[in-house]
Amino acid sequence: MSISRREFVALTGSALTALAVAPACAMESFDDQTVTRLTARPKKGIKTTAAGTTRLGLGDARDGVLQMPAVVPDKPMPLLVLFHGASSSGERQLGRFGTIPSDAGVAVLSLDSRGQTWDAIMRLGFGPDVRFINLALEKVFGQVLVDPARLAMGGFSDGASYALSLGLMNGDLFPKVVGFSPGFLIPGEAQGKPRVFVSHGTADDVLPIDQCSRVIVPELKKRGYDVTFREFDGKHEVPPAVVTEAFKWIA
């Protein structure tokens, strides 16, 4: 099954968080899907200079934060690029994870979308957000010695759909992709074969699991991806136990 452009525009216009009423995972290709590839790459031999939690300083009201673990190693470290849900922010999304990223020793680059949600969802194509993500990565790769084997892209809700879609399109850069309660996959040319972690609440009333992850996960496995899938008793959320497992998986 697929969803038409007109239906998708109607859904996003009326309720950005209600995308699950549309069939998951099989959407039309976008005519203006022009910027999907990230060109920034981790740098070798640099010294990690970042510490604590700092704003990127790359945007105005919509920017992002880099959070380093309490103990910063003197060797390459894991990094998660994190995307928030609709109408949220990178700082707010990261705050919901508490000390779990730090306890796992994972640095987190948590970004704000340019608009109310991510470009491929709002505009039916990739562009402004991808360019900002690339700019943010270039800055962080100059401050943090990142382990390329432990570089992950992830998100929650709208951010999960975006992370899974963009992550598969940049699987040669991101060997790990995380989706907390995703709604769908956006078609695009896949690169590499990243491992995937997906979680979803069985009582999710925003993005129902039967129409979303229970469609997405079998499709990913069918395409040959190594997928770890965690269903939990809960709604549209990410329980601490799931967050902890995901960050251990990244690290």
N, C-alpha and C positions, 0 to 999 in steps of 0.2 A: 504494500500500500504506500501511497505517497500523498503529500500535502501540497496544494497549489500555492502559488505566490499570493493570490488574493486571499485565500484562507489564512495563510501565515501572517499577512499584514493585519488582517482583522483581529487575529489572536493577540499579536504583540501590541496592537493599538488599544485593545480593551483591557488586557490583563497580562502584563509581562511575565508574571509568575504562574500563569495557567497554561503553559505550553503543552502540558501533558495531555490535554484533551485532544491534541492532534496525534496521529499515529507516530510512534517514535522511530528513529533510526533511518527511515527512508524518505528523504526529502529531495525536491528537485534541485538540480545543480543551479548555481547562481550565475547569471550572465556577467555580472560585474565582480566576479571573484578574482581580483587582480593581484593582491599582495598577500600571499600566504607563506612565503619563505622568509625565515629569520636568518640573517647573515652574521650576527655577532657570534663569537666563539670564545670559549675559555682560553685564558692566556697561561702559558707555561712559565715557571720560574719567577713569578711575582710574589711579593710578600703581602700577606693579608693585613690590611690597615684598618678595615672597618671594625667597629665595636658597638655594642649596645643596639638601640633602635633609633634609626635616623630617617628623616624624610629625604626623598631623592632630590628635590629641588629642580625637577625637570618640568613641572606643570604648575598651574596656579591653584585653583580650588581642587582640581582633580589631579592628583599626583601619585603617590605610592610611598611605601616604607620598606626599608631593609632592616630585618631583625637578625642579629647574630646571636648564637648561643652564648651562655654565660662563660663557658670555657671554649676559647677559640684555639684550635690546634695549629701547630706550625707545619702542617702538611695539607695536601688537597682535601677539601671537605665537601659534603653534599649540599646542594642548593635546590630548594623548591620555588618555582615561580607560581604564585597563587592568584586565582581569579575569584572575585566575589560574586554573589548572587545579584539579581536585579534590584536596583534602587539602593544598593549598599556601597561600601567602600573597602579598599584594601586593608586599611587599619582596623576597621570594624570586624571584618572577616577574620583577620589574624588574631584579634583579641579574644575571639571565641575559643581558640585553641589553648589559651593559657600558657603554661610553662612546658607543654608537651614537646614543641619543636626544640626548645633549648635542651630539655632533658635528653632528647635523642641526638643532640649534636648537629642539628640541621639548620643551616641559614635559610631564611625565607624572604623572598622578594615578593611583596604583596602589593599588587597594582590596582589603581582606579581605572575603570573604563572611561573613555572620553565622554560618553553620554550616560544615560540612565542605566544602560546595560551595554553589552559588547557589540561591536560594529556588525558582525555577521548576523546577529539576531535583530538588531534595530534597523539595519540598512540593507539586509539581504546581500551582504558581500563583505569581504575582508579589506581593510585599508588603514584608517586612522589608528585603531588600537594596535594593529600589528606593527606599525611604524613606531609607536610609543614603546611597545614591548621591546623592540630591537634596540631603541635608544637606551632604555633602562638597563638592558642586559650589557650593552657596551660599557656603561658606567660601572656596573657591579663587577664585571669581569676584570676591570682595572683596579678593583679594591679587594677582591676576594679570590684566593687561590682555590678554584673550584675543581672537584674531581669530575671529569667528563662522564665517568661511568655511573655517577650518582647525581646526575642532573635530572630533575623531574619537573613536569608541568602538571598543575592540578587546579581544581576549583570546586565550588559548591553550587548546585542548582544551575542557573544560567551559566555560571562560571565553569561548572563541570562539563556541560555540553560544549562550551567553547574550548576548554582544555583538551577534551578528548579529540575534538575535531582538528584543532590547530596542532595538537601534539602529534597526531598520526601523520599530519602533513610535514612535520619536522622531526620525525622519528630518528633521523640520522644525527640530530643534535640532542634530543631528549630520549634517553634509553628507558625512561620510566614516565608513565602518565597516570594521573589519579583523577577519578571522577566521583565526588560525593553527591549522590542523588541527581544524576544527569537526566535530561529529558529526551535528547536525540543526538544523532550524528549528522554533521553537515558534510555532504559528499565533497571529495577533493582528492588530489593525487597524493597517495601515501608515499612516505619515504622511510626506509629502514623498517625495523620490526620491534618497536618498543614493547616492554612488558607493561601490563595494565592492571590497575587496582580500582575496583568499583565497589561502592557501598550504597545501600538503599534501604529505607524503612518500609516494612511491609504494610504499614498503615498510613503511608504518605498520601495526604489528600490534596497536595499541590501538583506533584508529578507522580501519579500512581505507578507503582512498581510494575504492574502487569503490562502497562503500555510503554514503559520506559526501559529500566535496566533489564527486565526479563526478556526484552526484545534486543536491546543493545548487546548484552553479553554474549548470547548465542551467535549473533551476527559477527562479533569480533572473533570468537573462537572459530567460526566457519572460515574466516579470512586468515586463520593461522596464527592469531595473536595468543600469547600466554597471558591469561586473565585470572586474577584472583578476585572472587566475587563474595562480598559479605552482605547478606541480608540480616536485618536486625528488627526487633520488635520496637517500633517507634514511628514517628511521623516524618515531617520534612526537616531533618536535623542531622547532626553528626555526633553521636554519643562519644564521650571521652575514650571509651575502650576501642572504638573504631579509629579515632584520630591517633591514638597511641600505636595501634597496629600499623596504620598507614605510614607513620613517620619512622617506625622501626624498619618497615619494608623499604622505604626510601634510603635510609641510612645503611 
